[in-house]
């Protein structure tokens, strides 16, 4: 597909309202993309963190679940702490208490290293919390909140903290428009030229998106019409537009990247997730009905053991039919499998990781291999890195 066709395809792409950026599932999907991880950690941790962080499970035994947890692929350290990200519509005292608990869980899990907490506030923040803001050297579009004893630091980005970047670029565009002829038709022509120039610029920049995204930008970008990558991320999540076309900064390379990620996610991951959920709901509903029939039969005045057994057998037959159907479907459905099943097997992945790792290290780090593999869709049948190591050594005797 030619560049122009790809761009038109993306501009015409509509995200369903329930999955627009800023909503739970889509936001998490975007934030777990490796390019987005890089642009986040480059600012919050430093450029040395680029390509060294992965997304990890942020759910704990007490039922608490963080939106996104990023950890180093190798070892957590003072210079490479965990990063806990929360997307919140309203930031109030209850949210801060909840965030505190999440960070304590991370502290306990990762060798007593306090995480960097990063809040992206989509809509509102209470005045009493705003009053505690302080500046941070990391970026002028971020603010810092007190986090003593529970987080290395708590950084927050809100519509107000990025407003200067958005409005500054709006003013730049207004000034460039006012330089044209006063005749309405001439202005329209000039505007069309500017838009086309920006399209060309965005295509050039988009080929270099990973470089653009990972720069630690504390001031406005070199191109006055492009947002700092982390500001662009906040802008997309806060605007919550279903279409790239509905955004003022639709030519921004980071904004384009985020909508590409959203488009790919909807075509693959999210649709597969929803199909799985729908199937589980269907099976659970029918199974529940059958159990209720068995209970009703048992509660009859003179319960019939024969009837109860018949209902139980029917339930077993139904679940067996479901198992057969969906196990077969998981093997035959190539569209689904290509998105969730790796092309190589677990042992091959571990072998390649080990060969690469031992080029720069004296000893193999099986935990790093296991964590990285899990994040990429491998090792789901292994309980821990210890069982992976044991199996690997057995296979390679």
Secondary structure, 3 states (H helix, E strand, C coil): CCHHHHHHHHHHCECCHHHCCCCHHHHHHHHCCHHHHHHHHHHHCCHHHCCCEEEECCECCCCCECCEEEEECCCCCCCCCCEEEEEEEEECHHHHHHHHHHHHHHHHHCCCCCCEEEEEEEEEECHHHHCCCEECCCCCCCEEECCCCCCCEEEEECHHHHHHHHHHHHHHHHHHHHCCCCCHHHHHHHHHHHHHHHHHHHHHHHCCHHHHHCCCCCCCCCCCCCCCHHHHHHHHHHHCCCEHHHCCCCCCHHHHHHHHHHHHHHHCHHHHHHHHHHHHHHHHHHHHHHHHHHHHHHCCCCCCHHHHHHHHHHHHHHHHHHHHHHHHHHHHCHHHHHHHCCCCCHHHHHHHHHHHHCCCCCCCCHHHHHHHHHHCCCCCCCCCHHHHHHHHHHHCC
